[in-house]
Amino acid sequence: MADDPRGFDGAAAVTRSLLGYGVIAGGIYLAVGLTLALTREGFDLAIHPLSLLMLGDGGWMQRANLILAGAMTIAAGVGIARALREAERGRGVGPLVVVYGMCLVASGVFPPDAMAGFPPGAADDEASVAGILHLAFGAVGFLTLAVSAVLLGGWFGLREATGWAWASRAAGAVIVLAFMLGAALATSTVGVASLWLAVVAGWAWLAAISVYLYRFVPHPDAERRAEQRA
């Protein structure tokens, strides 16, 4: 990353801008998803995962929400890769976050199958190709996100940021285990709660490490950069 002490560092500005998407992606996704969940007829937060909002009248809004969140996650992953391009143990984190974002987009393209009476009047038919792909992309996405969290924990360990190292590794474990439990108990309250835990833990981790790396990247302005190092 360019570091010109005499002026503006455009590369640092781009990296910081990309990391900003990691801070806001989860909040926007959850805010829109919860709004739709509370206003869609027949939707029950206790037994219906948010992905079911992609079905029925108005389903396009949750599809757009998921695809937008995926696009912002891809941008954040590129920012993470740029921030850690020269870091030992950290170079794989950004590409894995990009893969997670791509899986979110794909999950928005391929909707899940109707289940547990949603949308109202829809029968719980046999699994469709789109439904299987939705689940597959979800599984791959959460797995790659969990691996990226564990890898970043190693990078934090090299920087002797012990708290961040353990927190990042713990987030990875929570993400993958909660998703597996949620997938196994899909339409039960415990299963839906587990999926929520995986989703919230993933977005919280992405937001936290995006803020951390935003501060890690040198400030674009030369004077502010000098203050940052002081």
C-alpha positions as CSV (number, residue, x, y, z in Angstrom):
1,M,0.0,0.0,0.0
2,A,1.4,3.4,-1.0
3,D,2.6,5.5,1.8
4,D,3.6,9.0,0.4
5,P,4.4,11.2,3.4
6,R,4.0,14.3,1.3
7,G,0.4,13.9,0.3
8,F,-2.8,11.9,-0.1
9,D,-2.6,8.1,-0.1
10,G,-5.3,7.1,-2.6
11,A,-4.8,3.4,-2.1
12,A,-5.4,3.7,1.7
13,A,-8.5,5.8,1.0
14,V,-9.9,3.0,-1.2
15,T,-9.1,0.3,1.3
16,R,-10.8,2.2,4.1
17,S,-13.9,2.9,2.0
18,L,-14.2,-0.8,1.2
19,L,-13.9,-1.8,4.9
20,G,-16.7,0.6,5.7
21,Y,-19.1,-1.8,3.9
22,G,-18.2,-4.5,6.4
23,V,-19.3,-2.2,9.2
24,I,-22.8,-1.4,7.8
25,A,-23.7,-4.6,5.8
26,G,-25.0,-6.6,8.8
27,G,-26.9,-3.8,10.3
28,I,-28.7,-3.0,7.1
29,Y,-29.5,-6.6,6.4
30,L,-30.9,-7.2,9.9
31,A,-32.9,-4.0,10.0
32,V,-34.6,-4.7,6.7
33,G,-35.1,-8.4,7.5
34,L,-36.7,-7.7,10.8
35,T,-38.9,-5.0,9.3
36,L,-40.2,-7.4,6.7
37,A,-40.6,-10.2,9.3
38,L,-42.8,-8.0,11.5
39,T,-45.0,-6.8,8.6
40,R,-45.4,-10.0,6.4
41,E,-48.6,-11.9,7.0
42,G,-48.1,-15.3,8.4
43,F,-44.5,-14.9,9.3
44,D,-43.5,-16.1,12.7
45,L,-40.0,-15.3,14.0
46,A,-40.1,-18.3,16.4
47,I,-40.3,-20.9,13.6
48,H,-39.5,-19.2,10.3
49,P,-35.9,-18.3,9.3
50,L,-35.5,-15.0,7.5
51,S,-34.7,-16.6,4.2
52,L,-38.4,-17.6,3.9
53,L,-39.2,-14.0,3.4
54,M,-37.9,-14.4,-0.1
55,L,-41.1,-16.3,-1.0
56,G,-44.6,-15.1,-1.8
57,D,-45.8,-11.6,-2.4
58,G,-43.1,-9.1,-1.6
59,G,-40.4,-11.8,-1.6
60,W,-38.3,-9.7,-4.0
61,M,-37.6,-7.3,-1.1
62,Q,-35.8,-9.9,1.0
63,R,-34.0,-11.2,-2.1
64,A,-32.8,-7.7,-2.8
65,N,-31.8,-7.3,0.8
66,L,-29.7,-10.5,0.7
67,I,-28.1,-9.7,-2.6
68,L,-27.2,-6.2,-1.4
69,A,-25.7,-7.6,1.8
70,G,-23.7,-10.0,-0.3
71,A,-22.4,-7.3,-2.5
72,M,-21.3,-5.2,0.5
73,T,-19.7,-8.2,2.0
74,I,-17.7,-8.8,-1.2
75,A,-16.5,-5.2,-1.1
76,A,-15.5,-5.6,2.6
77,G,-13.6,-8.8,1.7
78,V,-11.6,-6.9,-0.9
79,G,-10.9,-4.3,1.6
80,I,-9.7,-6.9,4.1
81,A,-7.5,-8.5,1.5
82,R,-6.0,-5.1,0.6
83,A,-5.3,-4.3,4.3
84,L,-3.7,-7.7,5.0
85,R,-2.0,-8.3,1.6
86,E,1.5,-8.3,3.3
87,A,0.4,-9.9,6.6
88,E,1.6,-13.3,7.6
89,R,-1.3,-15.7,8.2
90,G,-3.8,-13.1,7.2
91,R,-3.8,-13.2,3.4
92,G,-6.5,-15.8,3.1
93,V,-9.0,-14.0,5.2
94,G,-10.1,-11.4,2.6
95,P,-10.7,-14.0,-0.2
96,L,-12.7,-16.2,2.1
97,V,-14.9,-13.2,3.1
98,V,-15.4,-12.5,-0.6
99,V,-16.5,-16.2,-1.1
100,Y,-19.0,-15.7,1.8
101,G,-20.4,-12.6,0.1
102,M,-20.7,-14.5,-3.2
103,C,-22.6,-17.2,-1.4
104,L,-25.0,-14.6,0.0
105,V,-25.7,-13.3,-3.5
106,A,-26.2,-16.8,-4.8
107,S,-28.6,-17.6,-1.8
108,G,-30.6,-14.5,-2.9
109,V,-30.8,-15.8,-6.5
110,F,-31.9,-19.3,-5.5
111,P,-34.8,-19.1,-2.9
112,P,-35.6,-21.7,-0.3
113,D,-38.5,-24.1,-0.4
114,A,-41.7,-23.2,1.5
115,M,-41.9,-24.7,4.9
116,A,-43.8,-24.6,8.2
117,G,-46.8,-22.9,6.6
118,F,-45.0,-20.0,5.0
119,P,-45.9,-18.4,2.7
120,P,-49.6,-18.8,3.7
121,G,-51.3,-21.4,1.6
122,A,-48.1,-22.9,0.2
123,A,-47.6,-26.6,0.5
124,D,-44.4,-28.1,1.9
125,D,-43.4,-29.7,-1.3
126,E,-40.4,-31.9,-2.1
127,A,-37.1,-30.2,-2.2
128,S,-36.5,-28.2,-5.4
129,V,-33.2,-27.6,-7.1
130,A,-33.4,-23.9,-6.1
131,G,-34.1,-24.9,-2.5
132,I,-31.1,-27.3,-2.4
133,L,-28.8,-24.7,-3.9
134,H,-30.0,-22.2,-1.4
135,L,-29.0,-24.5,1.5
136,A,-25.8,-25.5,-0.2
137,F,-24.6,-21.9,-0.7
138,G,-25.6,-21.1,2.9
139,A,-23.5,-24.0,4.2
140,V,-20.5,-23.1,2.1
141,G,-20.9,-19.4,3.1
142,F,-21.0,-20.0,6.8
143,L,-18.1,-22.4,6.7
144,T,-15.9,-20.0,4.8
145,L,-16.8,-17.2,7.2
146,A,-15.9,-19.4,10.2
147,V,-12.6,-20.4,8.6
148,S,-11.8,-16.7,7.9
149,A,-12.5,-15.9,11.6
150,V,-10.1,-18.6,12.8
151,L,-7.4,-17.5,10.3
152,L,-7.7,-13.9,11.4
153,G,-7.4,-15.2,15.0
154,G,-3.9,-16.4,14.0
155,W,-3.0,-13.0,12.6
156,F,-4.2,-11.3,15.8
157,G,-2.0,-13.8,17.8
158,L,1.1,-12.8,15.8
159,R,0.3,-9.2,16.7
160,E,0.0,-10.3,20.4
161,A,-3.6,-9.0,20.4
162,T,-4.6,-11.9,22.6
163,G,-8.2,-10.8,23.3
164,W,-8.9,-10.2,19.6
165,A,-7.3,-13.6,18.8
166,W,-9.5,-15.6,21.1
167,A,-12.6,-13.6,20.2
168,S,-12.1,-14.1,16.5
169,R,-11.6,-17.9,17.0
170,A,-14.6,-18.1,19.3
171,A,-16.7,-16.3,16.7
172,G,-15.6,-18.8,14.0
173,A,-16.7,-21.7,16.3
174,V,-20.0,-20.1,17.2
175,I,-20.8,-19.4,13.5
176,V,-20.2,-23.0,12.3
177,L,-21.7,-24.8,15.2
178,A,-24.8,-22.6,15.5
179,F,-25.4,-22.9,11.7
180,M,-25.1,-26.7,11.9
181,L,-27.6,-26.9,14.8
182,G,-30.0,-24.5,13.1
183,A,-29.9,-26.5,9.8
184,A,-30.6,-29.8,11.7
185,L,-33.5,-28.3,13.7
186,A,-34.7,-25.9,10.9
187,T,-38.4,-25.2,11.8
188,S,-38.1,-25.5,15.6
189,T,-37.7,-22.5,17.9
190,V,-34.3,-23.8,18.9
191,G,-33.2,-24.3,15.3
192,V,-34.3,-20.8,14.3
193,A,-32.6,-19.3,17.4
194,S,-29.4,-21.1,16.4
195,L,-29.6,-19.7,12.9
196,W,-30.1,-16.2,14.3
197,L,-27.0,-16.8,16.5
198,A,-24.9,-17.8,13.5
199,V,-26.1,-14.8,11.5
200,V,-25.7,-12.2,14.2
201,A,-22.3,-13.6,15.3
202,G,-21.1,-13.5,11.6
203,W,-22.2,-9.9,11.1
204,A,-20.8,-8.8,14.4
205,W,-17.4,-10.3,13.7
206,L,-17.3,-8.7,10.2
207,A,-18.2,-5.3,11.6
208,A,-15.7,-5.5,14.5
209,I,-12.8,-6.6,12.3
210,S,-13.6,-4.1,9.7
211,V,-13.4,-1.3,12.3
212,Y,-10.1,-2.8,13.6
213,L,-8.6,-2.9,10.2
214,Y,-9.9,0.5,9.2
215,R,-7.8,1.9,12.1
216,F,-4.9,-0.4,11.1
217,V,-4.7,1.0,7.6
218,P,-2.7,4.3,7.5
219,H,-4.8,7.4,7.2
220,P,-4.9,8.7,3.6
221,D,-4.1,12.3,4.7
222,A,-0.4,12.9,5.4
223,E,-0.9,15.0,8.5
224,R,-3.5,12.6,10.0
225,R,-1.1,9.7,9.1
226,A,1.6,11.3,11.2
227,E,-0.8,11.7,14.1
228,Q,-1.8,8.1,13.8
229,R,1.8,6.9,14.1
230,A,2.5,9.2,17.0
